[in-house]
Amino acid sequence: MKVQPGITQAIADIGPRLKALRTHRNVTLTALSEATGISKSTLSRLESGQRKASLELLLPIALAHQVPLDELVAAPKIADPRVHSRPRKVNGTTIMPLTRQPGPLQAFKMVIPAERTEPDPRVHEGFEWLYVLSGRLRLVLAEHDVVLGPGEAAEFDTRQPHWFGSAGRGPVEILSLFGSQGERMHLRARSRGRTTT
C-alpha cells in the first residue's frame, strides 16, 4: 500500500515533537522512563526517529505528560473541500466559478440580469451544458430560439453561433459546465415528461 506524503511527514515529525515536549517540560529521559516503564534507550530512539512510534509506546508517554494523544501525533490536515472563489461581473452577469483548478472541464454558477435580453451570438471553441435553477432562460443557438425553465437543460457545441440571456421576466440563475472541444457532458434533465437536450 502506498503511503500518502502527508502521513509519511506526520510519522517523521513524531520524534521531534516528543523531544520538544519533554524538554519544554524539563523532564529527563530517566524521569520519563520511570513514569512510563519504557526504557531510556527506547525513548531516545523514538525521539531521534530510529524507533517507529506505536500506540503502545505513545499512550504511556501521553499519560505521563498529561496531554492528549493528538498532541504527540500531528495528523495530516485534510484539504478543505470548499471552493473559495469570488464572484465577478461580466457585462452585468454575475459569474461564480465552482471549480478550484484549471482543467478540461469548468463549472460556473451564473446570475443573468433581466436586462440581458438582446441576442448577440458568439462562437468559440468548446462544449457547454446549461441547467436552469430559477427564472426563464432564452437560448439562441444557430437557427434555434428556445426558452428554458427551472429544471431544464441544454447542451451544445460552442462553435455554433450562440447566446443566452433572460426571457425578459426577471433574472435567470443557471449552472454552466464548460469543456474543451469534444468534452461532451452526456447529461440529460427530464422535465414535464420530456427529455431536453
C-alpha positions in Angstrom: 0.0 0.0 0.0 1.4 3.4 -1.0 1.6 5.8 2.0 0.5 9.3 1.3 3.2 12.1 1.7 1.2 13.8 4.4 1.1 10.6 6.5 4.9 10.0 6.0 5.6 13.5 7.2 3.4 13.2 10.2 5.2 10.0 11.2 8.6 11.6 10.7 7.5 14.6 12.9 6.6 12.4 15.9 10.2 12.1 17.2 11.0 15.8 17.2 7.5 16.5 18.8 8.3 14.0 21.6 11.7 15.6 22.3 10.3 19.2 22.2 7.5 18.3 24.6 9.9 16.6 27.0 12.5 19.3 27.0 9.9 22.1 27.2 8.6 20.5 30.4 12.2 20.0 31.8 11.7 16.2 32.0 14.7 14.0 31.7 14.8 10.7 29.8 15.4 9.0 33.1 12.3 10.5 34.7 10.1 9.8 31.7 11.4 6.2 31.6 10.4 5.8 35.3 6.9 7.3 34.7 6.2 5.2 31.6 8.0 2.0 32.1 9.7 2.5 28.7 13.5 2.1 28.7 15.6 5.2 28.2 17.2 3.8 25.1 13.8 3.2 23.5 12.7 6.7 24.4 15.9 8.1 22.9 15.5 6.1 19.7 11.8 7.3 19.5 12.9 10.9 19.7 15.7 10.5 17.2 13.4 8.7 14.7 15.4 5.4 14.9 12.4 3.7 16.5 9.0 3.7 14.9 6.3 5.0 17.2 3.4 2.7 18.1 0.2 3.2 20.2 1.7 1.0 22.9 4.6 3.5 23.3 2.8 6.7 22.7 -0.1 6.2 25.1 2.1 5.9 28.3 4.0 9.0 27.1 0.8 11.0 26.6 -0.4 9.9 30.1 2.9 10.8 31.7 2.9 14.3 30.2 -0.9 14.5 30.8 -1.6 15.6 27.2 -4.0 14.3 24.6 -2.5 11.7 22.1 -3.0 14.1 19.2 -0.5 16.5 20.7 2.1 13.8 20.1 0.9 12.9 16.7 0.0 15.8 14.4 -2.4 14.1 11.9 -2.0 15.3 8.4 -4.5 18.1 7.6 -7.3 17.2 5.1 -7.6 19.7 2.4 -10.6 22.0 2.7 -13.1 20.7 0.2 -14.8 24.0 -0.1 -14.2 26.1 -3.2 -13.3 29.6 -2.1 -13.8 31.9 -5.1 -15.0 35.4 -5.6 -17.9 36.2 -7.9 -17.1 38.5 -10.8 -19.3 40.6 -13.0 -19.1 40.4 -16.8 -21.5 42.7 -18.8 -23.9 42.6 -15.8 -23.8 38.9 -15.4 -22.6 37.6 -12.0 -20.2 34.6 -12.5 -19.2 32.3 -9.6 -16.5 29.7 -10.5 -17.3 26.4 -8.9 -14.1 24.5 -9.8 -10.9 25.1 -8.0 -8.3 24.5 -10.6 -7.9 24.9 -14.3 -8.7 21.7 -16.2 -10.6 20.4 -19.2 -14.0 20.9 -17.5 -15.0 24.1 -15.7 -18.2 24.7 -13.7 -19.9 28.1 -13.1 -23.0 29.4 -11.4 -24.3 32.5 -13.2 -27.0 35.0 -12.4 -28.1 36.7 -15.6 -29.9 40.1 -15.2 -33.4 40.7 -16.5 -32.0 43.4 -18.8 -29.9 41.0 -20.8 -32.5 40.3 -23.5 -30.8 41.4 -26.7 -29.2 38.4 -28.6 -25.6 38.9 -29.5 -24.5 35.4 -30.8 -20.8 34.5 -30.5 -18.7 31.4 -31.4 -15.7 29.9 -29.7 -14.1 26.5 -29.2 -15.7 24.2 -26.6 -18.8 22.5 -25.5 -21.3 23.8 -22.9 -24.0 22.3 -20.8 -26.5 24.7 -19.1 -29.0 23.9 -16.3 -31.7 26.4 -15.3 -32.0 26.8 -11.5 -34.5 29.7 -11.5 -36.1 32.1 -13.9 -36.5 31.6 -17.6 -33.5 31.4 -19.9 -33.7 32.3 -23.6 -31.2 30.4 -25.7 -30.4 31.4 -29.2 -28.4 28.6 -30.9 -27.8 28.8 -34.7 -31.4 28.7 -36.1 -33.0 27.7 -32.8 -34.5 30.2 -30.4 -35.9 28.4 -27.3 -36.9 29.3 -23.7 -35.9 27.0 -20.8 -37.5 27.0 -17.4 -36.2 25.7 -14.0 -35.0 22.1 -14.2 -34.4 22.2 -17.9 -31.0 21.8 -19.5 -29.4 22.3 -22.9 -26.0 21.2 -24.3 -24.3 22.5 -27.4 -21.2 22.9 -29.4 -20.0 26.5 -28.8 -18.6 26.6 -32.4 -22.2 27.3 -33.4 -23.4 30.9 -33.0 -25.0 31.1 -29.6 -26.3 33.5 -27.0 -28.3 33.1 -23.8 -30.0 35.6 -21.5 -33.2 36.4 -19.7 -36.5 35.7 -21.4 -37.5 39.1 -20.1 -39.3 38.1 -16.9 -36.6 38.7 -14.3 -33.1 37.4 -13.7 -32.0 33.9 -14.5 -29.9 31.6 -12.4 -28.0 28.8 -14.1 -25.3 26.2 -13.7 -22.9 26.0 -16.6 -20.4 23.3 -17.3 -17.9 24.2 -20.0 -15.4 21.8 -21.6 -12.8 21.9 -24.3 -13.8 20.7 -27.7 -15.1 17.2 -27.7 -15.7 17.2 -23.9 -19.4 16.4 -24.1 -21.2 16.2 -20.7 -23.6 13.3 -21.7 -26.2 14.6 -19.2 -29.9 15.0 -19.6 -32.5 16.6 -17.4 -36.1 15.3 -17.5 -38.7 17.9 -17.1 -42.5 17.9 -17.6 -42.4 14.4 -19.0 -40.0 15.1 -21.8 -36.2 15.0 -22.3 -34.5 18.2 -23.2 -31.0 18.4 -24.7 
